[in-house]
Amino acid sequence: MIEGVFCMRWTCRRKLAWMMSFIIVLAACTPGSAVGKSEDLMEGFQGVQPSPGTSPDPSALGHIARFSGELLEASANHPGNVMVSPASVYVALAMALNGADGETKSQMIKALADDGLSVQDINEACRDWMAMLVKSGEKTTLGIANSIWFHQDFLPAQDFLQSNADYFSAGARKLDFRDRTAPEEINRWVKDATRGTIDQIVDSINPDVVMYLINTVYFKSEWQTPFDPNANRDLTFNTPAGPVEAPFLHRVGEMEYFAGLGAQGVLLPYDDGHFSFFALLPDGQIDPRQWISQQETGRLMENIRALMEQKQHNLMALTLPKFEARYEDSLKDELSLMDMDMAFDPARADFSRMNSTGEKNLYISEVKHKTYVRVDEKGTEAAAATSVEVSLTSAPAYECLLIFDRPFLYGIVDNQTGLPLFLGILENPAAE
């Protein structure tokens, strides 16, 4: 039994909560071999590998595109630099979906696939998509790896482990979370997996934390046509707060240009053309957030993809800022806007397929997202981490908790007649 009580706001029909945390992270690359004092829990589990050349179902890709656009729309509400990895968040939530049941599962499927796919369909789509994405070459690296870390006293559901082995090739390690070196071991794995771009996902481990699911993805590639460093110039970039000086890349030559829907942009292919970078600039004085808001809900990525499909090879002079950025945010509000609020409600969430007891005692208490990107003369490096924190609500439930912690009325009544013998108002229990 986990010791200690996690304090929450008390409301009617709300459960007492004992805390467990569960983190899913999508960042980038093949993990290192640092496993220290951990014990392998996946021995005997065999994942189901896709057939060579298998591609994700086109309808599944359409749903992932819709989810991606809606996530950006919701995230655009934040000021300043914003960078999300829809792939990271989608795969992280898909992994959590395998532990959901009832209405919680239905809501998550609605958010991930607009009711158009089953859990099996989503699992297979993620497996096939990840297999298709993984690439390593002379100038391009894109790798994906998954791991699960359990507190040594927690018993996960075997079907939950099997699903993560089958579709996400996840390794699982049992670790004593009470050991002060446990965060170092987990963070070392993440740092190795993301080639040092994300060096920490766990600050410290609360005594009530029992599980982390960590999925990593790493991308690095060089441009097909690099920028000449000698052509770099410091120019003015006009931010909402005013102009700033920044280094810019510059290139003249044949490039893939697209225009439409009140915007124009460029498509810059990486390495062998399997991946590309796009930059889209709205016309006139329209800023990117305004342009996004003008697109029909659920069709943002479809519109951007349609623009890119109309690309033309033009002789262009391109000036693009050279930049490096990090972003971190909680996605609870964004995902709630995307109709996945039940998963965050301890009174309604159902993740009974995650634990061995099958109890409805789990809910998602936090979703954190970290990203990193660097764009320079040679190419791009990027990583992302998505953490889904799941809390345990296994303490006794109350229909209603009432605390008299402010002035109240009181009295003594005759039960037979209902008439009061005494009536009063207590404003200060410490006064005589």
N, C-alpha and C positions, 0 to 999 in steps of 0.2 A: 504494500500500500504506500502511496506517495504521501510524504509528510508535508504538513503546512497547508494553509488556506490562502488562496489568491483572492484579495479583496476586490469586490466589484460594487457598482451602484446597486442598491436593493430596490426592486420594484415588484409590484404584484405579479404573480405567476412567473417569477424569474428564479432561476436556480442558483444555489450556492455553487461557486466554481472553484475547483482545484485545477491548477494550471498544468497543462502539458503543451509543449511547443513542437511544431513540425515544420521544417523549412524545405521548400523546393527551390532550387536555384538553377537557372539556365544561364550559362556564361559561355565558355568557349575552349575546346581542345581536348586532348587526351590527358587524363590525370597522371600525376606521379605515383610512385609506389609507396608513399609514406603511410603506413597503417599502424605503426607503433604498437600500443598495447591492445588494439582492437582485435575482436574475434570474428571470423568470417561466418555469416549466417546464410549465405547463398549457396553453400556447398550442396550439391544435389539438385539445384534448380537449373533447368536448361531453357534458355530463351528460344523463341521461335523466330528464325531468321527469314526475311523475305526472299523470294526467288530472285535470282539475278535479273536485273533489268526491270524489276517491278516498280511501277510508278503509282503515286497516290491517286485515288479516285478523283476525277475532275470535280465532282460535286463537293467533295471534302475540301479541295483546294479553294473552291468558291466560298465555303463557309469560313475558312481560315482568313481569306482576304477580307470578308465582311467584318470579322472580329478585329482584324488588324486596324482597319479604318476607324471603327468605333472606339477602339482603345486610344488611338491618336486624338480623335475628336474630344474624348473625355479628358485626356491628359493636357490638351491645349488650353484648358481653363487655367493652368498654372502660368504665371508670368516667367519671363526669362528663358534661358536655354532649356529645351525639353528634348529628351531622346529616350524613346522606349524601344524595347525589343519585343514586338508582338509574338515572334516565334518563341522566345523565352517564356513569356507569360502563358501562351497557349499550351505549350508542352507541360509546364508546371501545373496548370489547372487540370490538364488531362490526366496527369499522374494522380492528383488528388481525387479526381472523379471516380477512379477505381475503388475508392473507399466510401463513396456516397451511396445513399439509398433513398427511396421514397420521393417526396416532393423536392428535397434538396438535390437529388440526382436529376430530376426533371428540369429544375431551374438552371443547373449548371449546363445541361445539354442544350437548353434554350440559349444560354449565353454563348456557348462554344459552337453550336451548329444550328441554331434557329429551329430546333426540333426536327431537323432533316436527317440526323444520323443517330445511330445507337452508340452505346459505350464501346461495343466491339468495333464499330465503324471508325470511331474516333481513335481508338487504340491502333488499329491497323493503318490509318492515315498517318498518324504520328510516326509509327515504325517505318513505313515506306518513305515518308518525307525525310526523316533523319538519315536513312540509308542512302537516299538520293543526294542529300546535301554533303555528306562527309566526303572530303576531297583533300588530297595532299599531293603537291607537285613542286616543281622547281620554284615557282613564284606565288603559289596559292596554298594556304592551309586553312581548312575548315574542319574541325573535329568536334564530336559531341560525346560526352560521357556522363553517366549517372551513378550516384551512390546514395545509400540509405544508412543512416547512423542511428542506432537504437541505444537507449539507456539499458544497461544490462538486466534490469528488473522488469522491463516492459515486454509483453508478449504480443507481437503483431499477428494479425490474421494471416494464415498461410496462403489463402487465395489472393490476398492483397499483395503479398510478396511475389507470388507466381505471376500475377498480371504485370508487375513491374519488371520481372525477369523476361517475360514473353515479349513485351512490346517496347520496353525502354532499356533493355539490357542492363538493368541496374544491379550493381553490387551492393551487398548489405553487410554492415559491420556492427558488432555489439561492442559497446564502449562504456566504461565507468564514467558517467558524466560528473560524478562527485570528485574525480581526480582533477586537480587544478590544471593539468596539462592537456585535458580533453579538448578545450577550444583550440589550442595550438595545433593539435593533430588534424582537426577538421579544417582549420584555416590553411594549414600547409597543403592539404589536398586541393583546396580551391585555388590557392595561389599557383600551385604547379599546373593545374588544369587550365588556368587562364593566362599562363605565361607571365605572371606577375602583374597583370593589369588590374585584377581585383584581389587584394591581398588579405581581406578579412570579411567574413560574413557572420561570424559569431564573436561578440564582444566577451561575454561570459555566459555560463550556463546556469540558469536558475535551478534550484533543487527540484523543481516540479517539471522541468523539461524532460521528455522521454524519447523524442524522435526528431531527426532531421532527414529530409529527403533533399539531396543536392544534385541538380542536373547542370552540367557545364557545357558551354559552346564557345568556341574561340574562332575568330576570323582574322586572317591577315593575307593581303594580296597586293601585288604591284600593278600599276596601270599598264595597259597594253602600250600606251604611248606616254612615257614619263614627262613630267614638267622639267624644264631646264632651270636649275637653281639660280643660274646667273640672270634669269629673267624676273626673279622675285623683286617685288617693290613694296615699300611701306606706303599704304594708302589710307584714306578715311573710310571708316565703316559707320553708317548712320544708325545708331541704336535709338530706341524709344526715349532714352534718357539724354541723348545728345551724341555728337560725333566722337569717335575714338580712332586712334591710329592702330593699324594692324598689318601684319605681313600678308601679302597676296601672291598667289601663284598666277602665272600668265603663260598662255600658249596660243599660237596662231596655226591653224591647219584645218583639215577635214575632221568634222565632228558630227555626232548625231544630235540634231536639233529637233525640238517639237514645240508646238504652240496650239492653243485652243482653250476654251472655257475661261477666258480672261487671264491667261497665264502663258508663260513660255519657259522652256528649260533645255537642259542638256543631259545627255546620257553618256557616261564615260565607262567603257568596258574595262574590266580587270583581266590580266593575264591571258587566258585562252578564251575569254568571252563567256564563261559560264556565269559570272557575276558582273554586275554593273553598279555604278554609283549614279544617282540622279539628283539634280538640283532644279527646283521649280521656283520661278520668281513671278508673283502676281503682277498684273499690269497696273500702271498708274500708281496711286498712293495706297492701294489696298495692301494690308499686311497679311501674312500667312494665316493668322487666326481668323481674320475676316473671310479670307478665301475658303478656308475649311468650312466655316459656318454656312457658306453659300451653297455647298454641295448637299445633295439629297442624303438624308440619313441612311447609313448602311451601304452607300455607293461610293464612298471616298476613294478606296483603293481601286475599285472598278473604273472610276473616272480617270485616275492617274495612270492606270495600266493602259486604258484606251488611248490616252494622249501619247504615251511612250510607243505604242504600236504604230502611231502615225509619224514616227521620226523620219527625218530626211537627212541625208549627208550634205552638210553645208560647209563652205569655207568660213571659218569663224575665228574671231579673236575672243578668247575666253579669259576672264579674270575672276579668280575664285579665292576666297580667304583660306589661308593655311591655318588650321586650328587643331586644338586638343581640348576635349571637354569630358567632364564627368557629371552624371545626373543620378539623383536618388530621390525616391518618393514612395509614399504609402499609396497603394492602389485600391484600398477598401472603398473609398468614395466613388472612384471611377467604375469599379465593377458593380457596385450597388446601382449606379445609374444605368448599367447594362443589364439590369434585372436579375442580379445574382445575390440579392440581399439576404435571402433565407440562410445561406451558408454561414453568414456572420452573426446570426441570431441564436444564442445558446438555448433559447426556449423552443426553437423550431428546427434547427439543423439536425440532419441525420447522416452521420458518417459511421454508421454501425458496422460497415464492412471493412473498417481499418483495423479494428482490434479483435483479439481472439474470442472475447466474450460476446460480441455482437450487440453490445448495449448502444443505445442512442445517447451517448454521453460525450460527444465531440462536436466542436464547431470551429470554424476558421476565425481566429481572433485578429489576424493581421496578414496583409500581403505587402511585402516590401520589394522594391525593384531598384537595381543599380545598373548603370551602363557606363561604358567608356568608349571613346572614339578619338582617333588621331588621323588627320588627313594632311599629307605633305606631298613633296615632289615625287616620291617613289610610289606611293599608294595609300592604303588604308589599313588600320588595325582597329578592331572593335571587339568588345565583350559585353556580356550582360549577365545579371544575376537576379533571379526572382525567388523571393522567399515567401512561402505560405505557412503561416504559423497557426497551428491547430491546438485548441485548448480543451482540456478535459473537464466536464461538468458532472462528475460522478457523485458529488455530495448530495445529501437528502434535499428534495425539492419542497418548497412551501407554496401553498396556494396564494398566500398573501402575507407579507411581513409589514407590520405596523410599528413605527417607532415614535413615541411621544417625546420628541426632542425640541418642542417649542410650546408656547402657551396653549392650554386646552381647557375645555369645560368638563366639570365632573359633578357627580351627585350621588345621593343614596335614595333609592326609590322603594316604595311599597309594591312588591311584585303582584299582589292580589289586585290592587287597584291601578297600579302603574303610576301612582302619585309620588312626587318627590318628598323625601324627608329632608334632604339637604341638597343644595346646588352650589357650585362654585367654579371659579376660573383660577387655574394655577399659572402664574406668570414667572415665578421664581422659586423653585423648590428649595433653594438654600436660605431663603428668608424665613423668619419665624412668623 
